Amino acid sequence: MPRALTIGNGSMLVNFDEHYRIRDLYFPNVGADNHLSARPSRVGVWVADQFSWLGDTGWELAPAFQECSLVTRARAFHPQLNVEIQFTDCLDFVRNLLIRKLHVNNTGDIAREIRLYFHYEWELWGPDIGDTVFYHPPTQALIAYKGQRFFLMNATAGDKPGLNDWATGVYTAEGAQGSWQDAEDGWLSRNAVSRGEVDCVGMLSLGEVQAGETRMCYHWLAANTSLEAVLDDNRLIRFRTPETFIHRTQEYWSFWVRKRQSPTPDIPQEFWDLYNRSLLTLRTQVDNSGAIIAGNDPDIARETGDTYSYLFPRVGAIAAVALDRAGYTDLTRQFYTFCRQLPSPEGFLFSKYTPHGAVGSLNHPWVDPDGRETLPVAADNTAMLLWALGEHFSLDRDFDYVRSLYTDLVQPALDFLLSHRNPDTGLPLPSFDLWEETYGLHAYTLAATWAGLRAACTFTAAFGQPELTAAAEEAATQISRQFDTLFYDEETGRYVTRLRIFGTREPIPDPTIDASIAGLFLFSMISPDDERMQRTMSAVRQQLWCHTEVGGLARSENDRFHQVSTDVGNVPGNPWAVTTMWLCRWHIVRAQSLDDLKPAADLLRWAQRHALSTGMLAEQFHPYTHAPLSVNPCTWSHAEFLLAVQAYIQRHGELAGRV
């Protein structure tokens, strides 16, 4: 189920699904250590002998965010129970505290007792052996822990802090599904400690609520590394009051998202709203270590064998460029500093890394399709980091900062790009493509490498290595020269996306149309005014557009990743936000008048329509229902939307004579 809302502070991340149930809780790193099981953790309501969990049949739910903030608001109404709850949830921007405020209204016509139940199903710090949850009488709280991971759950209604009832359990116990079942009769067992695959439920009574009356209460969850620390957190919340943390977090994020920019008449307000939401969403995916995580929706693991909860260098690079252009160079510095530790002894970057900098699960083998030894790389990962750092430097102009990265990051990556080439052609050696699927020589990889080499020249020249500058310039020239020779198809009058490699035979052009050919103009290796590029992008638009009411651009012809339809004539693949934004940017760079920008505005409107109502953009969309597919939210999708809006504003200003 897609994650409809995500809130975070750089060391803790909480995801809610469309039923406003907590699905994921990452701590102490974004993307590492999800401490909840695969099943949702929920809020339940008991009213006069009737019980229902949020997400059960009968609830009318409207999850949303506060404007320009990482504070949520959600309305939950149950007409049969005659109960309405208004939620306000946040993660404090400094401390690892989830604060939940609930306004509970008795919409019935008689006074009734109302009880609230807060349920968590734990999977602490790896295998579930040794997970423990217990009731703590001095604080009237539940505490779950293992090792150095402690989570304290408490609540208050008015001036009465502490849970009124509780239960702990083992959700895999024979004949049971969890202690949440214990709550459904309105009473809890008060089992005070459990070990293993544990869950827990805490109850807060609002007492008798009059007809039409609204009662307010708070629930909180504190995350820390010791029992003493979470007990201190609990004392701090009670001393300062939960409302203090909600208010300061609202103010902080409102200032953060507005501090670098202001609305412009060049784009409609709905685009600007999604722009701000994309900035905030990207921020939740940036770990305090500096790692930019590709996506924290673990449901993808069912199909791929792993999650996207890693730094993929190419995605991190694109997100960093988007954040830089939005004015957040202080944030991206943390990213580039983190990347200092990543180059391998050979200088290349693997496909993914944990928030701690360790190599993630391997995407590629150490042998090529013919069984010969090779490096397990998609070479654009390495090149794009240099390109992105060059973009950062063009805005930041801080030589001292780049000097701190030069020896550990710039020079090893450049050495790899220079050495990992065919001595006869000067082109990069074969590797996997940016989709991490196909082995060969890829237009996108060549364009990214060309851009990375040119960016590296800026740094080598600044640090007095003219011979290295000359080598990088020559390598970039060879790539652009050989590209035209090998990748242009005279018969179709357009560029091909890749050359297939089979043993020692000559590379074979692959006629499959793939949206990644857009990398040629995105990295500025081929001018958008080039007629061959125009014919290429025309073929991309014609062959990859989804001819359904949903629309959008697929990755490639007959794309089988999460494939929904085999009607490839009308649905060549699921529409992606990333590829559709590339097409948007193509219209932007080609525009010669304000009227020429209308197709780009339509594609920005497409992204706005296909985001969830909460502003979350998925990786892909169902071609008939536009439901989110794959990871949601997807860092890459939000980053490409930001880049498209930034390009639109810039070009609109130029054409209007304001830039």
VMD Tcl script that draws the C-alpha trace (Angstrom):
set ca {
  {0.00 0.00 0.00}
  {1.46 3.41 -0.94}
  {2.76 5.68 1.77}
  {0.40 8.65 1.70}
  {2.30 10.86 4.13}
  {5.88 10.86 5.30}
  {7.34 12.96 8.11}
  {10.93 13.05 9.28}
  {13.75 15.01 10.86}
  {16.88 13.41 9.39}
  {17.29 10.69 12.00}
  {13.72 9.43 12.31}
  {11.15 8.83 9.59}
  {7.50 7.82 9.96}
  {5.25 6.76 7.07}
  {1.44 6.69 7.09}
  {-0.68 4.78 4.58}
  {-3.91 5.97 2.95}
  {-5.88 4.78 5.99}
  {-3.74 6.96 8.23}
  {-2.09 3.95 9.84}
  {1.60 4.08 10.71}
  {3.43 1.65 8.43}
  {7.13 2.40 8.94}
  {9.29 3.86 11.69}
  {12.96 4.35 10.82}
  {15.46 5.21 13.55}
  {18.22 6.35 14.04}
  {18.84 6.71 10.30}
  {16.55 7.50 7.41}
  {16.46 4.25 5.47}
  {18.04 2.04 8.11}
  {16.37 0.06 10.89}
  {12.64 0.04 10.21}
  {11.35 -1.01 13.62}
  {7.78 -1.92 12.67}
  {6.58 -5.18 11.15}
  {5.09 -5.44 7.69}
  {1.59 -4.99 9.13}
  {0.15 -1.59 10.07}
  {0.16 -0.05 13.55}
  {-3.21 1.49 14.23}
  {-5.48 3.72 16.27}
  {-8.71 2.18 17.58}
  {-11.88 3.74 18.97}
  {-14.31 2.22 21.51}
  {-17.68 3.94 21.93}
  {-20.39 2.45 24.12}
  {-19.51 -1.20 23.49}
  {-18.70 -0.67 19.79}
  {-15.13 -0.84 18.50}
  {-13.34 -0.01 15.24}
  {-9.75 0.39 14.05}
  {-8.86 3.13 11.59}
  {-8.77 1.36 8.25}
  {-11.71 -0.89 9.03}
  {-14.86 -0.59 6.95}
  {-16.97 2.43 7.78}
  {-14.36 5.15 8.18}
  {-14.30 8.25 5.99}
  {-10.67 9.38 5.91}
  {-9.04 12.52 4.54}
  {-5.28 12.54 5.24}
  {-3.37 15.72 4.41}
  {-0.47 17.95 5.41}
  {-0.57 21.36 7.00}
  {0.39 23.89 4.32}
  {4.15 24.18 3.72}
  {4.95 21.89 6.60}
  {5.84 18.38 7.74}
  {2.96 18.49 10.20}
  {-0.04 16.42 9.15}
  {-3.74 16.94 9.48}
  {-6.30 14.23 8.95}
  {-10.03 13.90 9.43}
  {-11.48 10.50 10.33}
  {-15.26 10.18 10.58}
  {-17.30 7.07 11.35}
  {-21.03 7.72 10.79}
  {-22.13 4.48 12.50}
  {-20.05 5.18 15.61}
  {-20.92 8.88 15.42}
  {-17.31 9.82 16.12}
  {-15.08 12.31 14.33}
  {-11.34 12.61 15.02}
  {-9.11 15.43 13.81}
  {-5.45 14.37 13.88}
  {-2.37 16.60 13.98}
  {0.91 14.63 13.89}
  {4.54 15.64 13.68}
  {8.08 14.52 14.33}
  {9.90 17.18 16.29}
  {12.53 18.75 14.04}
  {15.29 18.27 16.66}
  {14.31 15.47 19.03}
  {13.12 12.04 17.98}
  {9.59 12.52 19.26}
  {6.43 11.60 17.41}
  {3.68 13.84 18.82}
  {0.04 13.11 17.98}
  {-2.81 15.48 18.85}
  {-6.38 14.20 18.57}
  {-9.58 16.23 18.71}
  {-12.34 13.67 19.32}
  {-15.93 14.77 18.73}
  {-19.02 12.87 19.84}
  {-21.31 13.54 16.87}
  {-24.12 11.47 18.38}
  {-27.13 12.81 20.26}
  {-26.38 11.27 23.66}
  {-23.43 11.32 26.06}
  {-21.12 8.32 25.66}
  {-17.82 7.05 27.04}
  {-15.03 7.11 24.43}
  {-11.74 5.24 24.66}
  {-8.76 5.43 22.29}
  {-6.32 2.58 21.62}
  {-2.79 3.00 20.24}
  {-1.29 -0.15 18.77}
  {2.30 -0.89 17.63}
  {3.64 -4.11 16.14}
  {7.41 -4.21 16.63}
  {10.30 -5.69 14.72}
  {13.26 -4.16 16.49}
  {16.76 -3.85 15.07}
  {16.97 -6.95 12.89}
  {15.71 -10.46 13.73}
  {12.81 -10.52 16.16}
  {14.63 -12.67 18.74}
  {14.86 -10.76 22.01}
  {12.42 -7.94 21.21}
  {10.84 -6.88 24.50}
  {7.91 -4.68 25.43}
  {6.83 -3.92 29.00}
  {4.60 -1.67 31.04}
  {6.46 0.93 33.12}
  {4.37 1.82 36.21}
  {6.20 5.03 37.27}
  {5.34 6.70 33.95}
  {2.24 4.65 33.11}
  {3.84 4.08 29.70}
  {4.69 1.15 27.45}
  {8.34 0.70 26.47}
  {9.62 -1.50 23.63}
  {13.34 -2.16 23.31}
  {16.22 -4.26 22.11}
  {19.89 -3.40 22.45}
  {20.28 0.35 22.04}
  {16.84 0.96 20.55}
  {14.16 2.14 23.02}
  {10.65 3.38 22.22}
  {8.37 4.83 24.90}
  {4.61 5.20 24.24}
  {2.50 7.43 26.43}
  {-0.55 9.68 26.34}
  {-2.47 12.33 28.22}
  {-6.01 13.66 28.31}
  {-6.28 17.00 30.08}
  {-4.16 16.97 33.24}
  {-4.13 13.17 33.53}
  {-0.87 11.85 32.03}
  {-0.36 8.15 31.48}
  {-2.12 5.23 29.81}
  {-5.29 4.00 31.54}
  {-4.92 0.41 30.36}
  {-2.45 -1.70 28.42}
  {-1.55 -5.08 27.01}
  {1.59 -6.63 25.58}
  {1.67 -9.75 23.45}
  {3.39 -11.93 20.87}
  {1.69 -11.54 17.52}
  {2.87 -14.93 16.24}
  {1.63 -16.82 19.31}
  {-0.44 -19.89 18.46}
  {-4.03 -18.95 17.70}
  {-3.38 -15.19 18.05}
  {-2.67 -12.33 15.66}
  {-1.54 -9.82 18.24}
  {-2.56 -7.95 21.34}
  {-4.65 -5.59 19.21}
  {-7.37 -8.25 19.23}
  {-7.45 -7.94 23.02}
  {-8.68 -4.36 22.65}
  {-11.78 -5.05 20.60}
  {-14.03 -5.76 23.59}
  {-12.95 -2.49 25.21}
  {-10.78 -4.14 27.87}
  {-7.10 -5.07 27.94}
  {-5.37 -7.99 29.63}
  {-2.69 -5.89 31.37}
  {-0.08 -8.49 30.45}
  {2.93 -6.50 31.63}
  {5.84 -7.91 29.58}
  {6.37 -9.93 26.38}
  {9.39 -11.13 24.40}
  {9.87 -12.26 20.82}
  {7.69 -10.96 17.98}
  {5.98 -8.45 20.20}
  {3.24 -5.90 19.90}
  {1.44 -3.70 22.41}
  {-1.70 -1.64 22.89}
  {-2.17 1.33 25.19}
  {-5.60 2.74 26.06}
  {-6.52 6.31 26.92}
  {-10.01 7.01 28.26}
  {-11.66 10.33 27.44}
  {-14.41 9.62 29.96}
  {-18.03 10.47 29.23}
  {-18.21 12.85 26.27}
  {-21.41 14.85 25.89}
  {-23.37 14.97 22.62}
  {-21.62 17.41 20.28}
  {-18.68 17.83 22.68}
  {-15.04 17.67 21.53}
  {-12.26 16.41 23.80}
  {-8.56 16.90 23.05}
  {-5.78 14.47 23.94}
  {-2.17 13.72 23.02}
  {-0.24 10.56 22.33}
  {3.51 10.43 21.88}
  {6.29 8.03 21.02}
  {9.86 8.82 22.03}
  {12.81 7.06 20.36}
  {16.26 6.94 21.94}
  {19.20 4.67 22.72}
  {18.68 3.85 26.41}
  {15.98 3.50 29.02}
  {17.21 6.58 30.87}
  {17.08 8.63 27.68}
  {13.47 7.78 26.76}
  {12.40 8.42 30.35}
  {14.06 11.84 30.12}
  {12.21 12.44 26.83}
  {8.92 11.58 28.54}
  {9.64 14.02 31.36}
  {10.55 16.73 28.85}
  {7.28 16.31 26.93}
  {5.25 16.55 30.11}
  {7.23 19.59 31.28}
  {7.10 21.53 28.01}
  {3.70 20.10 26.93}
  {3.16 18.24 23.65}
  {1.64 21.33 22.03}
  {4.98 23.14 22.30}
  {6.66 20.55 20.07}
  {3.87 20.66 17.48}
  {3.94 24.45 17.28}
  {7.71 24.77 16.97}
  {7.88 22.04 14.33}
  {5.15 23.72 12.28}
  {7.01 27.03 12.43}
  {10.36 25.49 11.59}
  {9.26 23.71 8.41}
  {7.18 26.65 7.25}
  {10.28 28.83 7.49}
  {12.55 26.18 5.96}
  {10.53 25.68 2.79}
  {9.98 29.40 2.19}
  {13.36 30.81 3.16}
  {14.99 30.52 -0.28}
  {12.17 31.32 -2.69}
  {8.77 32.92 -3.09}
  {5.82 32.29 -5.43}
  {6.17 33.55 -8.98}
  {3.42 34.43 -11.46}
  {5.16 32.19 -13.99}
  {3.50 29.03 -12.63}
  {0.03 28.32 -11.22}
  {-0.36 27.96 -7.46}
  {-1.04 24.21 -7.67}
  {2.38 23.68 -9.26}
  {3.96 25.77 -6.56}
  {2.19 23.74 -3.88}
  {3.61 20.50 -5.30}
  {7.02 22.17 -5.64}
  {7.05 22.98 -1.92}
  {5.72 19.53 -1.04}
  {8.49 17.98 -3.18}
  {11.12 20.01 -1.34}
  {9.77 18.87 2.02}
  {9.49 15.27 0.85}
  {13.09 15.30 -0.36}
  {14.15 16.66 3.01}
  {12.54 13.72 4.80}
  {14.65 11.37 2.65}
  {17.96 13.01 3.58}
  {19.63 11.29 6.50}
  {21.62 13.42 8.93}
  {24.70 11.53 7.73}
  {24.18 13.21 4.35}
  {22.90 10.16 2.46}
  {19.92 10.90 0.19}
  {17.72 7.82 0.23}
  {15.89 6.75 -2.94}
  {12.65 5.65 -1.27}
  {11.43 4.22 2.02}
  {8.40 2.22 0.94}
  {9.47 -1.35 1.84}
  {6.57 -3.03 0.01}
  {8.79 -3.05 -3.12}
  {10.90 -5.81 -1.54}
  {8.17 -8.36 -2.28}
  {8.95 -8.06 -5.99}
  {12.59 -7.04 -6.12}
  {14.11 -8.84 -3.12}
  {15.22 -5.57 -1.52}
  {13.97 -2.08 -0.81}
  {14.97 1.33 -2.20}
  {16.14 2.37 1.27}
  {19.64 3.14 0.03}
  {21.61 5.97 -1.46}
  {21.67 5.30 -5.21}
  {24.42 7.70 -6.34}
  {22.59 8.76 -9.52}
  {19.39 9.52 -7.60}
  {21.34 11.29 -4.87}
  {23.14 13.37 -7.50}
  {19.90 14.42 -9.22}
  {18.24 15.23 -5.89}
  {21.30 17.23 -4.81}
  {21.21 19.29 -8.02}
  {17.50 19.99 -7.49}
  {18.13 21.04 -3.88}
  {21.11 23.18 -4.91}
  {19.05 25.01 -7.52}
  {16.35 25.55 -4.91}
  {18.93 27.25 -2.68}
  {19.76 24.50 -0.16}
  {23.50 24.29 -0.74}
  {24.10 23.82 2.98}
  {22.11 20.58 2.85}
  {23.84 19.25 -0.25}
  {27.25 19.88 1.28}
  {26.41 17.17 3.79}
  {25.63 14.86 0.86}
  {28.93 15.46 -0.93}
  {30.86 15.15 2.32}
  {29.16 11.79 2.89}
  {30.16 10.69 -0.61}
  {33.87 11.14 0.15}
  {33.94 7.64 1.65}
  {32.21 5.90 -1.26}
  {34.72 5.43 -4.11}
  {36.05 1.88 -4.37}
  {39.83 1.22 -4.64}
  {39.34 1.41 -8.42}
  {37.54 4.76 -8.04}
  {34.05 3.70 -9.13}
  {30.82 3.83 -7.15}
  {28.62 0.81 -6.60}
  {24.91 1.09 -7.35}
  {23.78 1.67 -3.79}
  {24.92 2.36 -0.24}
  {23.42 2.26 3.23}
  {23.06 5.48 5.24}
  {26.25 4.39 7.01}
  {28.23 4.25 3.74}
  {28.39 0.45 3.42}
  {27.84 -1.11 -0.01}
  {24.23 -2.20 -0.45}
  {22.96 -5.46 -1.90}
  {24.69 -6.12 -5.20}
  {22.73 -5.26 -8.35}
  {25.26 -6.59 -10.84}
  {27.63 -9.55 -11.25}
  {31.39 -9.42 -11.44}
  {31.25 -11.13 -14.85}
  {29.74 -9.89 -18.11}
  {27.03 -11.81 -20.04}
  {29.81 -13.85 -21.72}
  {31.31 -14.88 -18.38}
  {34.37 -12.63 -18.56}
  {35.54 -10.73 -15.50}
  {34.21 -7.19 -15.28}
  {33.31 -4.59 -12.68}
  {29.78 -4.65 -11.24}
  {28.97 -1.09 -12.22}
  {26.48 1.18 -13.87}
  {29.10 3.78 -14.77}
  {26.70 6.72 -14.80}
  {26.62 6.55 -10.98}
  {30.26 7.62 -10.79}
  {30.04 10.18 -13.58}
  {26.88 11.82 -12.27}
  {28.41 12.49 -8.89}
  {31.16 14.54 -10.57}
  {28.58 16.29 -12.74}
  {26.44 17.15 -9.71}
  {29.43 18.40 -7.74}
  {30.29 20.63 -10.69}
  {26.74 22.01 -10.62}
  {27.09 22.60 -6.88}
  {30.37 24.46 -7.33}
  {28.88 26.68 -10.05}
  {26.40 27.94 -7.44}
  {28.50 27.79 -4.29}
  {31.96 28.82 -5.64}
  {33.67 27.64 -2.48}
  {37.13 26.38 -3.48}
  {38.04 25.51 0.09}
  {35.10 23.14 0.35}
  {35.85 21.43 -2.97}
  {39.48 21.11 -1.93}
  {38.33 19.01 1.03}
  {36.69 16.57 -1.42}
  {39.30 16.57 -4.14}
  {41.63 13.79 -3.00}
  {38.99 11.40 -1.69}
  {36.21 11.89 -4.22}
  {37.02 13.92 -7.33}
  {40.38 12.43 -8.25}
  {39.47 8.73 -7.71}
  {36.22 9.13 -9.68}
  {38.03 10.94 -12.49}
  {40.80 8.33 -12.58}
  {38.14 5.64 -12.99}
  {36.38 7.46 -15.83}
  {39.72 7.92 -17.62}
  {40.90 4.35 -17.12}
  {37.64 2.48 -17.66}
  {37.68 3.07 -21.43}
  {38.20 1.18 -24.64}
  {41.72 2.08 -25.81}
  {40.65 1.89 -29.46}
  {37.56 4.10 -29.34}
  {38.05 6.11 -26.16}
  {34.50 5.25 -25.14}
  {33.68 3.96 -21.66}
  {33.78 0.19 -21.33}
  {30.42 -1.58 -21.28}
  {28.43 -1.43 -18.08}
  {24.82 -1.60 -16.93}
  {22.35 1.15 -17.83}
  {20.74 3.66 -15.53}
  {17.72 1.35 -15.11}
  {20.15 -1.25 -13.68}
  {18.92 -3.82 -16.21}
  {20.79 -3.96 -19.53}
  {24.50 -4.49 -20.23}
  {26.13 -2.58 -23.07}
  {27.11 0.91 -24.17}
  {24.36 3.36 -23.32}
  {23.71 6.86 -24.63}
  {22.69 8.10 -21.18}
  {25.90 6.72 -19.63}
  {28.05 8.31 -22.32}
  {26.34 11.69 -21.88}
  {26.70 11.50 -18.10}
  {30.36 10.53 -18.46}
  {30.95 13.41 -20.86}
  {29.35 15.80 -18.36}
  {31.30 14.30 -15.44}
  {34.61 14.68 -17.29}
  {33.88 18.31 -18.15}
  {32.94 19.05 -14.53}
  {36.17 17.41 -13.34}
  {38.17 19.73 -15.62}
  {37.02 22.68 -13.53}
  {38.54 21.11 -10.43}
  {41.77 19.79 -11.96}
  {42.47 23.19 -13.50}
  {41.82 24.94 -10.18}
  {44.19 22.62 -8.32}
  {47.08 22.85 -10.73}
  {46.94 19.56 -12.65}
  {47.02 20.67 -16.31}
  {47.97 17.20 -17.58}
  {44.88 15.71 -15.91}
  {42.76 18.54 -17.29}
  {44.02 17.84 -20.79}
  {43.34 14.12 -20.40}
  {39.78 14.74 -19.22}
  {39.12 17.21 -22.03}
  {40.45 14.75 -24.62}
  {38.36 11.92 -23.19}
  {35.22 14.07 -23.36}
  {36.02 15.02 -26.96}
  {36.50 11.37 -27.92}
  {33.14 10.46 -26.43}
  {31.23 13.13 -28.36}
  {33.10 12.32 -31.59}
  {32.64 8.55 -31.35}
  {29.05 8.90 -30.22}
  {27.97 10.47 -33.49}
  {29.74 7.72 -35.43}
  {28.35 4.76 -33.49}
  {24.97 5.86 -32.12}
  {23.43 7.65 -35.10}
  {21.17 5.48 -37.26}
  {21.09 6.79 -40.83}
  {18.06 4.68 -41.72}
  {15.77 6.14 -39.04}
  {17.48 9.51 -38.82}
  {17.76 9.37 -35.05}
  {20.02 8.25 -32.24}
  {19.80 4.78 -30.74}
  {19.69 4.30 -26.99}
  {22.37 1.62 -26.63}
  {24.79 -0.70 -28.31}
  {24.54 -4.34 -27.30}
  {27.78 -6.17 -26.60}
  {28.15 -9.85 -27.54}
  {31.58 -11.35 -26.99}
  {34.23 -9.98 -29.32}
  {31.81 -9.07 -32.10}
  {31.17 -5.49 -33.12}
  {28.61 -3.70 -30.94}
  {25.06 -4.03 -32.29}
  {22.73 -1.02 -32.21}
  {19.57 -1.70 -30.20}
  {16.52 -0.21 -31.99}
  {14.41 -0.23 -28.81}
  {13.22 3.29 -28.06}
  {14.06 4.25 -24.50}
  {13.31 7.57 -22.78}
  {16.80 7.68 -21.29}
  {18.04 8.98 -24.65}
  {16.91 12.33 -23.20}
  {20.19 12.31 -21.27}
  {21.87 13.63 -24.43}
  {20.25 17.04 -24.04}
  {19.80 16.90 -20.26}
  {23.60 16.74 -19.84}
  {24.08 19.18 -22.77}
  {26.19 16.79 -24.84}
  {23.85 17.22 -27.81}
  {22.17 20.54 -28.50}
  {18.36 20.53 -28.47}
  {18.60 22.47 -31.75}
  {20.29 19.49 -33.42}
  {17.84 18.07 -35.98}
  {18.90 14.50 -35.14}
  {18.09 15.13 -31.47}
  {14.72 16.57 -32.45}
  {13.86 13.52 -34.52}
  {15.00 11.29 -31.65}
  {12.79 13.01 -29.09}
  {9.89 13.03 -31.53}
  {10.17 9.24 -31.75}
  {10.34 9.02 -27.95}
  {7.13 11.05 -27.62}
  {5.36 9.11 -30.34}
  {6.35 5.58 -29.28}
  {6.41 5.86 -25.49}
  {3.37 7.99 -24.70}
  {0.60 6.01 -22.97}
  {-2.57 6.32 -25.04}
  {-4.99 6.08 -22.14}
  {-6.78 8.69 -20.07}
  {-3.81 8.58 -17.70}
  {-1.18 9.49 -20.30}
  {2.45 9.99 -19.33}
  {5.67 8.66 -20.79}
  {6.87 5.08 -20.33}
  {10.53 4.15 -19.86}
  {10.85 2.02 -22.99}
  {8.95 -0.11 -25.46}
  {7.33 -3.12 -23.82}
  {8.73 -2.22 -20.41}
  {8.09 -5.22 -18.17}
  {8.97 -3.71 -14.80}
  {5.63 -3.81 -12.89}
  {3.99 -4.27 -16.31}
  {0.20 -3.91 -16.13}
  {-0.87 -4.16 -19.78}
  {0.42 -6.21 -22.72}
  {-1.35 -3.85 -25.13}
  {2.04 -2.34 -25.93}
  {0.71 -0.44 -28.92}
  {-1.26 1.79 -26.58}
  {0.60 1.15 -23.32}
  {4.30 0.63 -24.07}
  {4.91 0.55 -20.32}
  {3.68 2.18 -17.16}
  {4.04 5.96 -17.17}
  {6.87 7.24 -14.99}
  {7.12 10.65 -13.35}
  {10.84 10.81 -14.17}
  {10.49 10.24 -17.89}
  {7.45 12.50 -18.20}
  {9.41 15.31 -16.57}
  {12.24 14.72 -19.05}
  {9.74 15.29 -21.84}
  {8.58 18.41 -20.01}
  {12.14 19.73 -19.96}
  {12.51 18.96 -23.68}
  {9.59 21.27 -24.42}
  {11.13 23.89 -22.13}
  {14.55 23.96 -23.80}
  {12.93 24.06 -27.24}
  {10.51 26.88 -26.41}
  {10.97 30.10 -28.37}
  {7.85 31.87 -27.12}
  {5.55 31.78 -24.13}
  {3.04 29.82 -26.22}
  {5.72 27.19 -26.80}
  {5.77 26.56 -23.06}
  {2.16 25.34 -22.98}
  {3.08 21.65 -23.59}
  {5.52 21.87 -20.69}
  {2.84 23.40 -18.46}
  {0.50 20.56 -19.43}
  {3.09 18.01 -18.31}
  {3.64 19.79 -15.01}
  {-0.14 19.67 -14.62}
  {0.04 15.92 -15.38}
  {2.41 15.45 -12.43}
  {0.17 17.51 -10.18}
  {-2.89 15.42 -11.15}
  {-1.14 12.12 -10.58}
  {0.37 12.89 -7.20}
  {-1.64 11.63 -4.26}
  {-3.87 14.23 -2.63}
  {-1.11 14.55 -0.03}
  {1.43 15.51 -2.72}
  {3.33 12.21 -2.80}
  {4.73 11.23 -6.24}
  {5.27 7.55 -6.98}
  {7.91 6.07 -9.26}
  {5.26 4.75 -11.70}
  {1.51 4.94 -12.21}
  {-1.11 2.45 -13.32}
  {-1.81 3.27 -16.98}
  {-5.59 2.92 -16.57}
  {-6.34 4.03 -13.00}
  {-3.29 6.26 -12.31}
  {-2.87 4.47 -8.95}
  {0.71 4.67 -7.65}
  {2.95 1.72 -8.50}
  {6.33 0.69 -7.13}
  {7.81 3.02 -4.50}
  {5.71 5.90 -3.17}
  {6.98 8.49 -2.44}
  {9.92 8.27 -4.83}
  {12.87 10.62 -4.32}
  {13.80 10.59 -8.01}
  {10.26 11.57 -9.06}
  {10.14 14.53 -6.69}
  {13.64 15.65 -7.71}
  {12.80 15.59 -11.42}
  {9.60 17.56 -10.78}
  {11.66 20.20 -8.96}
  {14.14 20.38 -11.85}
  {11.32 20.73 -14.37}
  {9.66 23.56 -12.44}
  {13.00 25.32 -12.00}
  {13.69 25.07 -15.74}
  {10.16 26.28 -16.53}
  {10.50 29.35 -14.30}
  {13.91 30.18 -15.78}
  {12.75 29.84 -19.39}
  {9.48 31.68 -18.76}
  {11.43 34.57 -17.31}
  {13.79 34.63 -20.30}
  {10.96 34.61 -22.83}
  {9.06 37.26 -20.88}
  {12.16 39.47 -20.83}
  {12.62 39.35 -17.06}
  {15.87 37.34 -17.00}
}
mol new
graphics top color blue
foreach p $ca { graphics top sphere $p radius 0.5 }
foreach p [lrange $ca 0 end-1] q [lrange $ca 1 end] { graphics top cylinder $p $q radius 0.2 }
display resetview
